[in-house]
């Protein structure tokens, strides 16, 4: 059945982290055709539901902030994929998004009491902060070295490389990988002709 959720998963979203999905929400189909999922309210709803984010507002200013964050995340992914760290510009923009009011609350869990940080307001700004925070989780763990951008320049899909040697070049062997092989074979044929 074709539901918004299914479309979300069929396109390969919902795998690595919220920040990866937002960065990939500007999607190229491998032949250079671009789809902007941010302008699709159903994609946004599926994205929010999958990652259990705070409600994303639909207004113009909210869309603008998502677009801005997406640009920062794409740049961050490019740097990570090239084996570099983030620049001061990206860090300051991320810190700006992360700067949302929160408060502490005492909660009783099975193993005792603890203080938890909760949002002062669980709104669109909080959702943006959650997305930005998911990048900091990638940066803090081993995963920063596994961020890749598909080598097909007409695709540029950001993905997480699960291989030991970090050798995965294409988002998908059958589509982008295969296209690259066909291209190479054609070029070789031309040379030998
Ligand atoms: Zn690809």
Backbone and ligand atoms as CSV (ligand in chain L), in Angstrom:
chain,resi,resn,atom,element,x,y,z
A,1,UNK,N,N,0.853,-1.196,0.000
A,1,UNK,CA,C,0.000,0.000,0.000
A,1,UNK,C,C,0.889,1.248,0.000
A,2,UNK,N,N,0.490,2.229,-0.786
A,2,UNK,CA,C,1.304,3.442,-0.875
A,2,UNK,C,C,0.843,4.475,0.150
A,3,UNK,N,N,1.452,4.444,1.314
A,3,UNK,CA,C,1.149,5.444,2.336
A,3,UNK,C,C,2.351,6.376,2.439
A,4,UNK,N,N,2.187,7.551,3.050
A,4,UNK,CA,C,3.332,8.448,3.210
A,4,UNK,C,C,4.493,7.769,3.932
A,5,UNK,N,N,4.166,6.930,4.940
A,5,UNK,CA,C,5.212,6.216,5.679
A,5,UNK,C,C,5.997,5.314,4.737
A,6,UNK,N,N,5.266,4.560,3.883
A,6,UNK,CA,C,5.922,3.638,2.959
A,6,UNK,C,C,6.815,4.377,1.974
A,7,UNK,N,N,6.334,5.523,1.503
A,7,UNK,CA,C,7.127,6.310,0.558
A,7,UNK,C,C,8.417,6.765,1.244
A,8,UNK,N,N,8.284,7.194,2.485
A,8,UNK,CA,C,9.428,7.623,3.295
A,8,UNK,C,C,10.470,6.504,3.362
A,9,UNK,N,N,10.043,5.289,3.704
A,9,UNK,CA,C,10.980,4.167,3.831
A,9,UNK,C,C,11.489,3.689,2.474
A,10,UNK,N,N,10.606,3.697,1.475
A,10,UNK,CA,C,11.016,3.228,0.153
A,10,UNK,C,C,12.139,4.089,-0.416
A,11,UNK,N,N,12.167,5.354,-0.034
A,11,UNK,CA,C,13.231,6.240,-0.525
A,11,UNK,C,C,14.516,6.094,0.289
A,12,UNK,N,N,14.475,5.249,1.319
A,12,UNK,CA,C,15.698,5.017,2.104
A,12,UNK,C,C,15.862,5.927,3.305
A,13,UNK,N,N,14.784,6.617,3.680
A,13,UNK,CA,C,14.883,7.458,4.876
A,13,UNK,C,C,14.650,6.602,6.128
A,14,UNK,N,N,14.931,7.187,7.294
A,14,UNK,CA,C,14.634,6.497,8.546
A,14,UNK,C,C,15.679,5.473,8.953
A,15,UNK,N,N,16.905,5.601,8.433
A,15,UNK,CA,C,17.919,4.596,8.753
A,15,UNK,C,C,18.979,5.086,9.728
A,16,UNK,N,N,19.732,6.095,9.333
A,16,UNK,CA,C,20.917,6.458,10.117
A,16,UNK,C,C,20.586,7.370,11.299
A,17,UNK,N,N,20.075,8.545,11.029
A,17,UNK,CA,C,19.817,9.531,12.086
A,17,UNK,C,C,18.939,10.635,11.506
A,18,UNK,N,N,18.236,11.372,12.369
A,18,UNK,CA,C,17.390,12.471,11.860
A,18,UNK,C,C,18.165,13.477,11.004
A,19,UNK,N,N,19.409,13.776,11.407
A,19,UNK,CA,C,20.152,14.793,10.637
A,19,UNK,C,C,20.454,14.289,9.226
A,20,UNK,N,N,20.693,12.986,9.086
A,20,UNK,CA,C,20.979,12.422,7.762
A,20,UNK,C,C,19.731,12.540,6.882
A,21,UNK,N,N,18.574,12.257,7.459
A,21,UNK,CA,C,17.322,12.360,6.696
A,21,UNK,C,C,17.049,13.789,6.255
A,22,UNK,N,N,17.271,14.737,7.165
A,22,UNK,CA,C,17.015,16.126,6.774
A,22,UNK,C,C,17.971,16.533,5.653
A,23,UNK,N,N,19.248,16.170,5.800
A,23,UNK,CA,C,20.227,16.524,4.766
A,23,UNK,C,C,19.855,15.880,3.428
A,24,UNK,N,N,19.318,14.653,3.468
A,24,UNK,CA,C,18.940,13.946,2.238
A,24,UNK,C,C,17.556,14.331,1.721
A,25,UNK,N,N,16.858,15.199,2.446
A,25,UNK,CA,C,15.498,15.549,2.012
A,25,UNK,C,C,15.527,16.349,0.719
A,26,UNK,N,N,16.706,16.852,0.349
A,26,UNK,CA,C,16.902,17.364,-1.008
A,26,UNK,C,C,17.515,16.190,-1.754
A,27,UNK,N,N,16.700,15.502,-2.527
A,27,UNK,CA,C,17.122,14.221,-3.082
A,27,UNK,C,C,17.300,14.282,-4.592
A,28,UNK,N,N,18.417,13.693,-5.074
A,28,UNK,CA,C,18.632,13.553,-6.522
A,28,UNK,C,C,18.467,12.084,-6.859
A,29,UNK,N,N,17.864,11.821,-7.979
A,29,UNK,CA,C,17.468,10.439,-8.263
A,29,UNK,C,C,18.556,9.598,-8.916
A,30,UNK,N,N,19.756,10.120,-9.029
A,30,UNK,CA,C,20.834,9.345,-9.656
A,30,UNK,C,C,21.061,9.761,-11.097
A,31,UNK,N,N,20.075,10.438,-11.661
A,31,UNK,CA,C,20.226,10.989,-13.018
A,31,UNK,C,C,20.227,12.519,-12.954
A,32,UNK,N,N,20.248,13.038,-11.734
A,32,UNK,CA,C,20.317,14.484,-11.559
A,32,UNK,C,C,18.984,15.159,-11.324
A,33,UNK,N,N,17.868,14.401,-11.345
A,33,UNK,CA,C,16.566,15.021,-11.110
A,33,UNK,C,C,16.384,15.219,-9.604
A,34,UNK,N,N,15.954,16.444,-9.231
A,34,UNK,CA,C,15.920,16.809,-7.822
A,34,UNK,C,C,14.499,16.804,-7.285
A,35,UNK,N,N,14.322,16.255,-6.083
A,35,UNK,CA,C,13.044,16.334,-5.381
A,35,UNK,C,C,13.297,16.985,-4.034
A,36,UNK,N,N,12.502,17.984,-3.692
A,36,UNK,CA,C,12.641,18.598,-2.377
A,36,UNK,C,C,11.510,18.111,-1.461
A,37,UNK,N,N,11.835,17.135,-0.634
A,37,UNK,CA,C,10.817,16.540,0.238
A,37,UNK,C,C,10.323,17.504,1.313
A,38,UNK,N,N,11.106,18.554,1.558
A,38,UNK,CA,C,10.689,19.514,2.595
A,38,UNK,C,C,9.411,20.238,2.199
A,39,UNK,N,N,9.129,20.294,0.908
A,39,UNK,CA,C,7.892,20.970,0.506
A,39,UNK,C,C,6.710,19.997,0.497
A,40,UNK,N,N,6.940,18.769,0.965
A,40,UNK,CA,C,5.879,17.766,1.019
A,40,UNK,C,C,5.449,17.539,2.476
A,41,UNK,N,N,4.276,18.023,2.858
A,41,UNK,CA,C,3.829,17.895,4.251
A,41,UNK,C,C,3.754,16.432,4.709
A,42,UNK,N,N,3.479,15.518,3.768
A,42,UNK,CA,C,3.398,14.097,4.137
A,42,UNK,C,C,4.770,13.531,4.480
A,43,UNK,N,N,5.775,13.963,3.729
A,43,UNK,CA,C,7.144,13.529,4.048
A,43,UNK,C,C,7.526,14.043,5.429
A,44,UNK,N,N,7.213,15.321,5.681
A,44,UNK,CA,C,7.541,15.922,6.980
A,44,UNK,C,C,6.874,15.157,8.123
A,45,UNK,N,N,5.610,14.786,7.918
A,45,UNK,CA,C,4.875,14.070,8.959
A,45,UNK,C,C,5.499,12.696,9.209
A,46,UNK,N,N,5.885,12.007,8.122
A,46,UNK,CA,C,6.509,10.686,8.260
A,46,UNK,C,C,7.865,10.800,8.955
A,47,UNK,N,N,8.612,11.832,8.603
A,47,UNK,CA,C,9.925,12.098,9.207
A,47,UNK,C,C,9.783,12.332,10.712
A,48,UNK,N,N,8.834,13.168,11.061
A,48,UNK,CA,C,8.603,13.498,12.471
A,48,UNK,C,C,8.169,12.251,13.248
A,49,UNK,N,N,7.288,11.478,12.651
A,49,UNK,CA,C,6.758,10.296,13.327
A,49,UNK,C,C,7.849,9.256,13.526
A,50,UNK,N,N,8.639,9.010,12.485
A,50,UNK,CA,C,9.664,7.973,12.584
A,50,UNK,C,C,10.651,8.257,13.704
A,51,UNK,N,N,11.102,9.511,13.796
A,51,UNK,CA,C,12.132,9.851,14.791
A,51,UNK,C,C,11.525,10.369,16.092
A,52,UNK,N,N,10.205,10.349,16.186
A,52,UNK,CA,C,9.490,10.814,17.386
A,52,UNK,C,C,9.918,12.230,17.779
A,53,UNK,N,N,10.009,13.092,16.769
A,53,UNK,CA,C,10.421,14.480,17.004
A,53,UNK,C,C,9.250,15.289,17.530
A,54,UNK,N,N,9.567,16.422,18.132
A,54,UNK,CA,C,8.516,17.367,18.520
A,54,UNK,C,C,7.804,17.817,17.248
A,55,UNK,N,N,6.552,18.262,17.375
A,55,UNK,CA,C,5.798,18.672,16.175
A,55,UNK,C,C,6.530,19.753,15.388
A,56,UNK,N,N,6.654,19.527,14.081
A,56,UNK,CA,C,7.275,20.519,13.204
A,56,UNK,C,C,6.177,21.445,12.712
A,57,UNK,N,N,6.373,22.725,12.875
A,57,UNK,CA,C,5.334,23.634,12.387
A,57,UNK,C,C,5.446,23.772,10.874
A,58,UNK,N,N,4.345,24.179,10.241
A,58,UNK,CA,C,4.299,24.198,8.776
A,58,UNK,C,C,4.468,25.585,8.160
A,59,UNK,N,N,4.627,26.586,9.026
A,59,UNK,CA,C,4.700,27.960,8.520
A,59,UNK,C,C,5.934,28.207,7.662
A,60,UNK,N,N,5.936,29.401,7.045
A,60,UNK,CA,C,7.028,29.779,6.160
A,60,UNK,C,C,8.347,29.896,6.921
A,61,UNK,N,N,8.288,30.469,8.130
A,61,UNK,CA,C,9.526,30.693,8.875
A,61,UNK,C,C,10.102,29.364,9.345
A,62,UNK,N,N,9.225,28.419,9.663
A,62,UNK,CA,C,9.697,27.102,10.090
A,62,UNK,C,C,10.395,26.400,8.929
A,63,UNK,N,N,9.811,26.516,7.729
A,63,UNK,CA,C,10.402,25.912,6.536
A,63,UNK,C,C,11.774,26.522,6.248
A,64,UNK,N,N,11.847,27.830,6.440
A,64,UNK,CA,C,13.114,28.530,6.198
A,64,UNK,C,C,14.203,28.030,7.148
A,65,UNK,N,N,13.812,27.821,8.416
A,65,UNK,CA,C,14.794,27.344,9.391
A,65,UNK,C,C,15.242,25.915,9.078
A,66,UNK,N,N,14.301,25.094,8.604
A,66,UNK,CA,C,14.657,23.730,8.201
A,66,UNK,C,C,15.624,23.755,7.010
A,67,UNK,N,N,15.345,24.649,6.053
A,67,UNK,CA,C,16.211,24.773,4.876
A,67,UNK,C,C,17.625,25.182,5.275
A,68,UNK,N,N,17.702,26.138,6.210
A,68,UNK,CA,C,19.005,26.622,6.676
A,68,UNK,C,C,19.774,25.511,7.373
A,69,UNK,N,N,19.063,24.796,8.255
A,69,UNK,CA,C,19.717,23.702,8.979
A,69,UNK,C,C,20.159,22.624,7.995
A,70,UNK,N,N,19.326,22.364,6.986
A,70,UNK,CA,C,19.674,21.348,5.994
A,70,UNK,C,C,20.973,21.706,5.276
A,71,UNK,N,N,21.130,22.984,4.935
A,71,UNK,CA,C,22.344,23.413,4.238
A,71,UNK,C,C,23.573,23.195,5.124
A,72,UNK,N,N,23.432,23.506,6.418
A,72,UNK,CA,C,24.549,23.310,7.351
A,72,UNK,C,C,24.888,21.819,7.460
A,73,UNK,N,N,23.840,20.978,7.539
A,73,UNK,CA,C,24.044,19.539,7.699
A,73,UNK,C,C,24.697,18.930,6.460
A,74,UNK,N,N,24.320,19.408,5.285
A,74,UNK,CA,C,24.919,18.909,4.035
A,74,UNK,C,C,26.413,19.262,4.013
A,75,UNK,N,N,26.723,20.509,4.404
A,75,UNK,CA,C,28.141,20.914,4.457
A,75,UNK,C,C,28.910,20.063,5.462
A,76,UNK,N,N,28.270,19.819,6.618
A,76,UNK,CA,C,28.915,19.007,7.660
A,76,UNK,C,C,29.193,17.605,7.113
A,77,UNK,N,N,28.215,17.028,6.396
A,77,UNK,CA,C,28.386,15.675,5.850
A,77,UNK,C,C,29.531,15.650,4.839
A,78,UNK,N,N,29.624,16.710,4.013
A,78,UNK,CA,C,30.697,16.766,3.018
A,78,UNK,C,C,32.062,16.767,3.712
A,79,UNK,N,N,32.157,17.541,4.809
A,79,UNK,CA,C,33.435,17.607,5.525
A,79,UNK,C,C,33.766,16.268,6.162
A,80,UNK,N,N,32.764,15.651,6.807
A,80,UNK,CA,C,33.005,14.370,7.474
A,80,UNK,C,C,33.397,13.306,6.454
A,81,UNK,N,N,32.686,13.289,5.310
A,81,UNK,CA,C,32.966,12.286,4.286
A,81,UNK,C,C,34.375,12.468,3.728
A,82,UNK,N,N,34.886,13.706,3.747
A,82,UNK,CA,C,36.234,13.972,3.250
A,82,UNK,C,C,37.277,13.751,4.345
A,83,UNK,N,N,36.816,13.327,5.533
A,83,UNK,CA,C,37.749,13.043,6.623
A,83,UNK,C,C,38.157,14.265,7.423
A,84,UNK,N,N,37.382,15.357,7.282
A,84,UNK,CA,C,37.707,16.575,8.034
A,84,UNK,C,C,36.739,16.762,9.190
A,85,UNK,N,N,37.086,17.703,10.072
A,85,UNK,CA,C,36.169,18.075,11.145
A,85,UNK,C,C,35.281,19.216,10.692
A,86,UNK,N,N,34.394,19.652,11.565
A,86,UNK,CA,C,33.515,20.761,11.212
A,86,UNK,C,C,34.252,22.084,11.360
A,87,UNK,N,N,33.841,23.074,10.570
A,87,UNK,CA,C,34.436,24.401,10.668
A,87,UNK,C,C,33.719,25.239,11.716
A,88,UNK,N,N,34.346,26.369,12.066
A,88,UNK,CA,C,33.773,27.255,13.086
A,88,UNK,C,C,32.381,27.740,12.683
A,89,UNK,N,N,32.191,27.978,11.379
A,89,UNK,CA,C,30.897,28.450,10.891
A,89,UNK,C,C,29.791,27.456,11.166
A,90,UNK,N,N,30.043,26.187,10.846
A,90,UNK,CA,C,29.032,25.145,11.085
A,90,UNK,C,C,28.757,24.989,12.577
A,91,UNK,N,N,29.820,25.002,13.363
A,91,UNK,CA,C,29.653,24.802,14.810
A,91,UNK,C,C,28.799,25.921,15.392
A,92,UNK,N,N,29.062,27.158,14.978
A,92,UNK,CA,C,28.294,28.271,15.540
A,92,UNK,C,C,26.832,28.208,15.096
A,93,UNK,N,N,26.586,27.796,13.846
A,93,UNK,CA,C,25.195,27.669,13.386
A,93,UNK,C,C,24.467,26.544,14.120
A,94,UNK,N,N,25.159,25.450,14.360
A,94,UNK,CA,C,24.544,24.333,15.089
A,94,UNK,C,C,24.254,24.742,16.533
A,95,UNK,N,N,25.201,25.463,17.134
A,95,UNK,CA,C,24.993,25.914,18.516
A,95,UNK,C,C,23.781,26.838,18.618
A,96,UNK,N,N,23.596,27.629,17.580
A,96,UNK,CA,C,22.453,28.533,17.551
A,96,UNK,C,C,21.146,27.738,17.569
A,97,UNK,N,N,21.092,26.671,16.778
A,97,UNK,CA,C,19.892,25.826,16.717
A,97,UNK,C,C,19.695,25.060,18.034
A,98,UNK,N,N,20.816,24.684,18.636
A,98,UNK,CA,C,20.747,23.910,19.892
A,98,UNK,C,C,20.352,24.772,21.091
A,99,UNK,N,N,20.419,26.066,20.923
A,99,UNK,CA,C,20.159,26.982,22.037
A,99,UNK,C,C,18.654,27.174,22.259
A,100,UNK,N,N,18.025,26.169,22.852
A,100,UNK,CA,C,16.581,26.226,23.132
A,100,UNK,C,C,16.366,26.077,24.636
A,101,UNK,N,N,15.352,26.755,25.169
A,101,UNK,CA,C,15.145,26.691,26.623
A,101,UNK,C,C,14.715,25.299,27.092
A,102,UNK,N,N,15.365,24.866,28.172
A,102,UNK,CA,C,14.944,23.600,28.789
A,102,UNK,C,C,15.032,23.734,30.303
A,103,UNK,N,N,14.451,22.798,30.971
A,103,UNK,CA,C,14.491,22.838,32.434
A,103,UNK,C,C,14.741,21.433,32.951
A,104,UNK,N,N,15.102,21.361,34.240
A,104,UNK,CA,C,15.326,20.047,34.838
A,104,UNK,C,C,14.098,19.620,35.602
A,105,UNK,N,N,13.893,18.316,35.647
A,105,UNK,CA,C,12.736,17.788,36.346
A,105,UNK,C,C,13.161,16.511,37.068
A,106,UNK,N,N,12.680,16.357,38.277
A,106,UNK,CA,C,12.981,15.137,39.017
A,106,UNK,C,C,12.042,14.035,38.555
A,107,UNK,N,N,12.614,12.884,38.227
A,107,UNK,CA,C,11.753,11.748,37.858
A,107,UNK,C,C,12.231,10.505,38.604
A,108,UNK,N,N,11.271,9.662,38.941
A,108,UNK,CA,C,11.626,8.427,39.617
A,108,UNK,C,C,11.604,7.278,38.626
A,109,UNK,N,N,12.761,6.638,38.458
A,109,UNK,CA,C,12.866,5.484,37.574
A,109,UNK,C,C,13.027,4.235,38.435
A,110,UNK,N,N,13.074,3.081,37.766
A,110,UNK,CA,C,13.216,1.817,38.503
A,110,UNK,C,C,14.435,1.802,39.422
A,111,UNK,N,N,15.542,2.403,38.921
A,111,UNK,CA,C,16.765,2.382,39.730
A,111,UNK,C,C,16.955,3.649,40.554
A,112,UNK,N,N,15.911,4.379,40.775
A,112,UNK,CA,C,15.987,5.528,41.674
A,112,UNK,C,C,15.632,6.850,41.021
A,113,UNK,N,N,15.931,7.909,41.739
A,113,UNK,CA,C,15.601,9.247,41.266
A,113,UNK,C,C,16.685,9.788,40.364
A,114,UNK,N,N,16.279,10.592,39.414
A,114,UNK,CA,C,17.272,11.305,38.606
A,114,UNK,C,C,16.671,12.610,38.090
A,115,UNK,N,N,17.578,13.528,37.765
A,115,UNK,CA,C,17.140,14.801,37.190
A,115,UNK,C,C,17.223,14.682,35.678
A,116,UNK,N,N,16.156,15.017,34.980
A,116,UNK,CA,C,16.143,14.935,33.518
A,116,UNK,C,C,15.934,16.309,32.915
A,117,UNK,N,N,16.602,16.536,31.781
A,117,UNK,CA,C,16.393,17.787,31.063
A,117,UNK,C,C,15.194,17.617,30.131
A,118,UNK,N,N,14.259,18.509,30.265
A,118,UNK,CA,C,13.091,18.452,29.382
A,118,UNK,C,C,12.912,19.817,28.716
A,119,UNK,N,N,12.311,19.844,27.527
A,119,UNK,CA,C,12.137,21.148,26.857
A,119,UNK,C,C,11.170,22.043,27.625
A,120,UNK,N,N,11.459,23.335,27.641
A,120,UNK,CA,C,10.508,24.288,28.213
A,120,UNK,C,C,9.246,24.288,27.360
A,121,UNK,N,N,9.431,24.163,26.056
A,121,UNK,CA,C,8.303,24.106,25.131
A,121,UNK,C,C,8.641,23.090,24.052
A,122,UNK,N,N,7.801,22.091,23.874
A,122,UNK,CA,C,8.093,21.051,22.880
A,122,UNK,C,C,7.504,21.479,21.531
A,123,UNK,N,N,8.205,22.401,20.883
A,123,UNK,CA,C,7.679,22.976,19.643
A,123,UNK,C,C,8.660,22.756,18.483
A,124,UNK,N,N,8.447,23.505,17.401
A,124,UNK,CA,C,9.290,23.351,16.209
A,124,UNK,C,C,10.760,23.641,16.476
A,125,UNK,N,N,11.039,24.614,17.355
A,125,UNK,CA,C,12.439,24.909,17.679
A,125,UNK,C,C,13.094,23.727,18.381
A,126,UNK,N,N,12.303,23.092,19.229
A,126,UNK,CA,C,12.830,21.909,19.925
A,126,UNK,C,C,13.109,20.792,18.917
A,127,UNK,N,N,12.212,20.629,17.939
A,127,UNK,CA,C,12.418,19.600,16.910
A,127,UNK,C,C,13.717,19.866,16.147
A,128,UNK,N,N,13.963,21.125,15.796
A,128,UNK,CA,C,15.199,21.471,15.089
A,128,UNK,C,C,16.413,21.138,15.941
A,129,UNK,N,N,16.302,21.446,17.254
A,129,UNK,CA,C,17.404,21.157,18.173
A,129,UNK,C,C,17.633,19.644,18.276
A,130,UNK,N,N,16.551,18.879,18.241
A,130,UNK,CA,C,16.693,17.415,18.291
A,130,UNK,C,C,17.441,16.906,17.060
A,131,UNK,N,N,17.124,17.487,15.904
A,131,UNK,CA,C,17.790,17.072,14.658
A,131,UNK,C,C,19.276,17.424,14.728
A,132,UNK,N,N,19.569,18.671,15.166
A,132,UNK,CA,C,20.973,19.101,15.274
A,132,UNK,C,C,21.712,18.243,16.296
A,133,UNK,N,N,21.035,17.905,17.395
A,133,UNK,CA,C,21.676,17.094,18.438
A,133,UNK,C,C,22.019,15.704,17.915
A,134,UNK,N,N,21.249,15.203,16.952
A,134,UNK,CA,C,21.549,13.870,16.421
A,134,UNK,C,C,22.880,13.890,15.664
A,135,UNK,N,N,23.258,15.038,15.110
A,135,UNK,CA,C,24.583,15.141,14.473
A,135,UNK,C,C,25.672,15.090,15.539
A,136,UNK,N,N,25.434,15.732,16.676
A,136,UNK,CA,C,26.460,15.718,17.721
A,136,UNK,C,C,26.644,14.294,18.241
A,137,UNK,N,N,25.590,13.484,18.223
A,137,UNK,CA,C,25.747,12.080,18.626
A,137,UNK,C,C,26.640,11.335,17.636
A,138,UNK,N,N,26.458,11.627,16.341
A,138,UNK,CA,C,27.323,11.016,15.326
A,138,UNK,C,C,28.761,11.454,15.539
A,139,UNK,N,N,28.957,12.738,15.838
A,139,UNK,CA,C,30.310,13.267,16.010
A,139,UNK,C,C,30.984,12.679,17.233
A,140,UNK,N,N,30.190,12.415,18.276
A,140,UNK,CA,C,30.755,11.934,19.529
A,140,UNK,C,C,31.158,10.471,19.432
A,141,UNK,N,N,30.478,9.700,18.574
A,141,UNK,CA,C,30.767,8.267,18.485
A,141,UNK,C,C,31.739,7.949,17.362
A,142,UNK,N,N,31.832,6.678,17.026
A,142,UNK,CA,C,32.720,6.212,15.960
A,142,UNK,C,C,32.113,6.509,14.590
A,143,UNK,N,N,30.835,6.852,14.572
A,143,UNK,CA,C,30.113,6.958,13.310
A,143,UNK,C,C,30.567,8.120,12.426
A,144,UNK,N,N,31.267,9.101,13.014
A,144,UNK,CA,C,31.683,10.262,12.227
A,144,UNK,C,C,32.542,9.822,11.050
A,145,UNK,N,N,33.347,8.754,11.256
A,145,UNK,CA,C,34.232,8.275,10.183
A,145,UNK,C,C,33.483,7.436,9.160
A,146,UNK,N,N,32.220,7.150,9.425
A,146,UNK,CA,C,31.460,6.281,8.521
A,146,UNK,C,C,30.463,7.061,7.657
A,147,UNK,N,N,30.508,8.370,7.778
A,147,UNK,CA,C,29.616,9.184,6.951
A,147,UNK,C,C,30.170,9.229,5.531
A,148,UNK,N,N,29.330,8.889,4.563
A,148,UNK,CA,C,29.753,8.887,3.158
A,148,UNK,C,C,28.738,9.659,2.322
A,149,UNK,N,N,29.216,10.158,1.187
A,149,UNK,CA,C,28.315,10.740,0.194
A,149,UNK,C,C,28.484,9.923,-1.076
A,150,UNK,N,N,27.379,9.487,-1.634
A,150,UNK,CA,C,27.417,8.623,-2.819
A,150,UNK,C,C,28.319,9.225,-3.893
A,151,UNK,N,N,29.188,8.383,-4.464
A,151,UNK,CA,C,30.167,8.843,-5.449
A,151,UNK,C,C,29.526,9.207,-6.786
A,152,UNK,N,N,28.263,8.831,-6.968
A,152,UNK,CA,C,27.544,9.245,-8.179
A,152,UNK,C,C,27.167,10.726,-8.010
A,153,UNK,N,N,27.761,11.596,-8.835
A,153,UNK,CA,C,27.540,13.037,-8.669
A,153,UNK,C,C,26.097,13.439,-8.962
A,154,UNK,N,N,25.351,12.567,-9.625
A,154,UNK,CA,C,23.932,12.847,-9.863
A,154,UNK,C,C,23.046,12.301,-8.744
A,155,UNK,N,N,23.676,11.839,-7.677
A,155,UNK,CA,C,22.901,11.273,-6.565
A,155,UNK,C,C,23.225,12.015,-5.257
A,156,UNK,N,N,24.461,11.901,-4.805
A,156,UNK,CA,C,24.951,12.617,-3.612
A,156,UNK,C,C,24.215,12.245,-2.322
A,157,UNK,N,N,23.640,11.064,-2.273
A,157,UNK,CA,C,22.922,10.601,-1.089
A,157,UNK,C,C,23.917,10.404,0.064
A,158,UNK,N,N,23.540,10.891,1.227
A,158,UNK,CA,C,24.406,10.730,2.409
A,158,UNK,C,C,24.032,9.417,3.089
A,159,UNK,N,N,25.019,8.620,3.410
A,159,UNK,CA,C,24.722,7.342,4.061
A,159,UNK,C,C,25.804,6.974,5.064
A,160,UNK,N,N,25.493,5.937,5.801
A,160,UNK,CA,C,26.373,5.424,6.829
A,160,UNK,C,C,27.025,4.161,6.266
A,161,UNK,N,N,28.357,4.113,6.243
A,161,UNK,CA,C,29.073,2.975,5.684
A,161,UNK,C,C,29.286,1.905,6.749
A,162,UNK,N,N,28.628,0.752,6.602
A,162,UNK,CA,C,28.754,-0.271,7.638
A,162,UNK,C,C,29.967,-1.185,7.453
A,163,UNK,N,N,30.686,-1.065,6.320
A,163,UNK,CA,C,31.774,-2.011,6.050
A,163,UNK,C,C,32.971,-1.746,6.959
A,164,UNK,N,N,33.738,-2.793,7.213
A,164,UNK,CA,C,34.876,-2.689,8.136
A,164,UNK,C,C,35.943,-1.744,7.619
A,165,UNK,N,N,36.274,-1.904,6.342
A,165,UNK,CA,C,37.338,-1.090,5.778
A,165,UNK,C,C,36.877,0.287,5.327
A,166,UNK,N,N,35.582,0.576,5.459
A,166,UNK,CA,C,35.060,1.870,5.013
A,166,UNK,C,C,35.188,2.026,3.509
A,167,UNK,N,N,34.783,0.984,2.766
A,167,UNK,CA,C,35.028,0.966,1.330
A,167,UNK,C,C,33.793,1.228,0.477
A,168,UNK,N,N,32.635,1.431,1.112
A,168,UNK,CA,C,31.386,1.588,0.352
A,168,UNK,C,C,31.375,2.948,-0.346
A,169,UNK,N,N,31.252,2.938,-1.673
A,169,UNK,CA,C,31.325,4.193,-2.428
A,169,UNK,C,C,29.962,4.706,-2.862
A,170,UNK,N,N,29.026,3.746,-3.053
A,170,UNK,CA,C,27.725,4.138,-3.583
A,170,UNK,C,C,26.635,3.872,-2.570
A,171,UNK,N,N,25.595,4.671,-2.610
A,171,UNK,CA,C,24.486,4.478,-1.690
A,171,UNK,C,C,23.853,3.125,-1.931
A,172,UNK,N,N,23.911,2.656,-3.175
A,172,UNK,CA,C,23.267,1.402,-3.545
A,172,UNK,C,C,24.053,0.776,-4.705
A,173,UNK,N,N,24.503,-0.452,-4.496
A,173,UNK,CA,C,25.305,-1.143,-5.514
A,173,UNK,C,C,24.509,-1.358,-6.803
A,174,UNK,N,N,23.207,-1.671,-6.631
A,174,UNK,CA,C,22.399,-2.042,-7.792
A,174,UNK,C,C,22.063,-0.840,-8.667
A,175,UNK,N,N,21.904,0.317,-8.045
A,175,UNK,CA,C,21.552,1.492,-8.843
A,175,UNK,C,C,22.804,2.311,-9.161
A,176,UNK,N,N,23.276,3.092,-8.197
A,176,UNK,CA,C,24.418,3.976,-8.469
A,176,UNK,C,C,25.693,3.203,-8.788
A,177,UNK,N,N,25.945,2.096,-8.084
A,177,UNK,CA,C,27.146,1.300,-8.324
A,177,UNK,C,C,27.139,0.731,-9.731
A,178,UNK,N,N,25.982,0.235,-10.120
A,178,UNK,CA,C,25.837,-0.361,-11.427
A,178,UNK,C,C,26.003,0.674,-12.543
A,179,UNK,N,N,25.424,1.834,-12.329
A,179,UNK,CA,C,25.531,2.914,-13.312
A,179,UNK,C,C,26.995,3.294,-13.543
A,180,UNK,N,N,27.747,3.345,-12.430
A,180,UNK,CA,C,29.164,3.708,-12.536
A,180,UNK,C,C,29.920,2.647,-13.326
A,181,UNK,N,N,29.575,1.364,-13.098
A,181,UNK,CA,C,30.250,0.282,-13.830
A,181,UNK,C,C,29.928,0.357,-15.325
A,182,UNK,N,N,28.645,0.625,-15.629
A,182,UNK,CA,C,28.237,0.728,-17.033
A,182,UNK,C,C,28.980,1.886,-17.711
A,183,UNK,N,N,29.059,3.011,-16.985
A,183,UNK,CA,C,29.758,4.181,-17.533
A,183,UNK,C,C,31.227,3.865,-17.826
A,184,UNK,N,N,31.857,3.183,-16.860
A,184,UNK,CA,C,33.279,2.835,-17.038
A,184,UNK,C,C,33.463,1.909,-18.230
A,185,UNK,N,N,32.546,0.936,-18.346
A,185,UNK,CA,C,32.644,-0.030,-19.449
A,185,UNK,C,C,32.493,0.680,-20.791
A,186,UNK,N,N,31.550,1.625,-20.849
A,186,UNK,CA,C,31.327,2.377,-22.109
A,186,UNK,C,C,32.553,3.203,-22.457
A,187,UNK,N,N,33.135,3.836,-21.444
A,187,UNK,CA,C,34.320,4.667,-21.683
A,187,UNK,C,C,35.464,3.807,-22.192
A,188,UNK,N,N,35.619,2.602,-21.614
A,188,UNK,CA,C,36.684,1.694,-22.044
A,188,UNK,C,C,36.461,1.245,-23.482
A,189,UNK,N,N,35.180,0.988,-23.813
A,189,UNK,CA,C,34.840,0.568,-25.175
A,189,UNK,C,C,35.214,1.653,-26.177
A,190,UNK,N,N,34.907,2.894,-25.811
A,190,UNK,CA,C,35.186,4.039,-26.685
A,190,UNK,C,C,36.692,4.148,-26.935
A,191,UNK,N,N,37.449,3.973,-25.832
A,191,UNK,CA,C,38.908,4.092,-25.942
A,191,UNK,C,C,39.473,3.039,-26.888
A,192,UNK,N,N,38.923,1.812,-26.779
A,192,UNK,CA,C,39.493,0.719,-27.582
A,192,UNK,C,C,38.953,0.725,-29.018
A,193,UNK,N,N,37.864,1.470,-29.266
A,193,UNK,CA,C,37.252,1.478,-30.598
A,193,UNK,C,C,38.085,2.314,-31.569
L,1,ZN,ZN,ZN,23.681,7.029,-5.009
